Amino acid sequence: MNYYIFFVTVPNIEEGQKIAKILVENKLAACVNIIQNILSVYRWRGKIEEDNEHLLIIKTTEENNTKIIKKVKEIHSYTEPECIGLKIETGSDTYLNWIKEMVE
């Protein structure tokens, strides 16, 4: 079984909590951490932008990757939300097994 972490930025804590709860309630994610108050610098529509955002760290299995991307795009307020997944190469067997149990 392959496990993944997704990063999603949100404009405010309320939206982050909403997305996190929906993903966990629908068993698409085992856990979502919300890191508050990050500064994002990026290019958007030809301009350099700076925004205060919050970062969601989403733990899931490979089977949920497409569903997470679809659900985030569906409920996120951004036109093109960040939703990138990285494969977990190693980790505690008991924690990874817990992720699997929470999303089945």
N, C-alpha and C positions, 0 to 999 in steps of 0.2 A: 504494500500500500504506500502511496506517495502522499506526503503532507505539504501544505503550502501556507505561506503568509501573504496576505494582501495588504497593500497600503492604499488608503483612501483619505484625501484631505476634504475637510468640510469647513464652511464659513463660520459656523457657530456651534456651541456645545449642544444645543437642543437638537439640531439636525444630526449631529454625531450620535447622540443617545437614541434618536428615533431609528436611524439606520442600524445601529448595533442591536437594538431590541428586536427589530424585524428579522435580521439575519439569524440571531440566536433562537428566537421563537420558531422560525421556520426550519430549524436544524440545518441551515446552510453554513453556520459557523459554530464552533465550540465555545469560543471566547473572542471578545473584541475589547482591546485596550484603547483608551482614548487619552492621547497626550495633548494637553492643552497648551495654547499660546506658542505656536511656532511661527516663524516669519518665512513666507515663501516669496522668492524672487523668480520671475518667469517672463517669457515673451508671449504676448497674446495679441493677436491682430495687429502685428507690426510695432507694438509698444512694449517697453519693459515695465512690468507691473510689480508691485510689492503689496502683499496682503498678510494680515494676521489670520491664521487658520488654526485648525486642530487636526491631528492626525489619528486615524483609526488604524489599528494593527489587528488584522483579522486572521484567526487560525482556523484552518479547514483541511479537507482532503481534496485530492485531485478531482474526484467525481463531482465536486460542487463548483469548480472553477467557472464554468460557463454560466451557471445559475447565479453566482455571486455578481459577475460582471453585468448580467442582464438586470438583476434586481437593483443594483446600485444605480445604473443608468435610469431605471424606471422611477426611483424615488428621490434621487439627488436633485438639488436645486440648480446645480451648474449645468451649462450647455454641454460641456465635455468634461465630466468628472475624472479625476485621476483614479484609476483602479488597476493597479499592477500587482501581479502575483510572482512570488519567488518560491522556488522549491526549497523545502527544508532538507538539507543534506544529512543532518544527524541531530539527535536529541535523545532525551531520556525516554526509554521504552515505555515506562509507565505513563508519562505525559502524552506521548504520541498515541498510545492506546486509548487514553481518556478522550483525546480529540475524536478518534474514530467512533467511540461509543456515543459521544454527544451529537454526532451528525447523522447517525444511522436511523 
